[in-house]
Amino acid sequence: MNFYLEALDRDIKMEHENPSIGILLCKSKDDEVLEYTLSRSISPMVIADYETKIIDKNILKQKLHEWSELYINSSEVDNDDL
């Protein structure tokens, strides 16, 4: 990634822009591999864990129904004004 970021900053980035950053999204993290990989890096880095959560299907259906009802009702109000 350092190669691509360096090429981007040298050849594409404008003078007024900040240095480019790289983001790697991985399914899991191995602390030992990270330690070895990043031990000689002089660039600032942040490592973080995150989890994705999927909205329950029934809640999603309910919200979509509510929003469609709001849209239909607001369209009826707009048409009544004509």
Secondary structure as GFF3:
##gff-version 3
##sequence-region A 1 82
A	DSSP	alpha_helix	2	11	.	.	.	ID=ss1
A	DSSP	alpha_helix	31	38	.	.	.	ID=ss2
A	DSSP	alpha_helix	57	80	.	.	.	ID=ss3
###
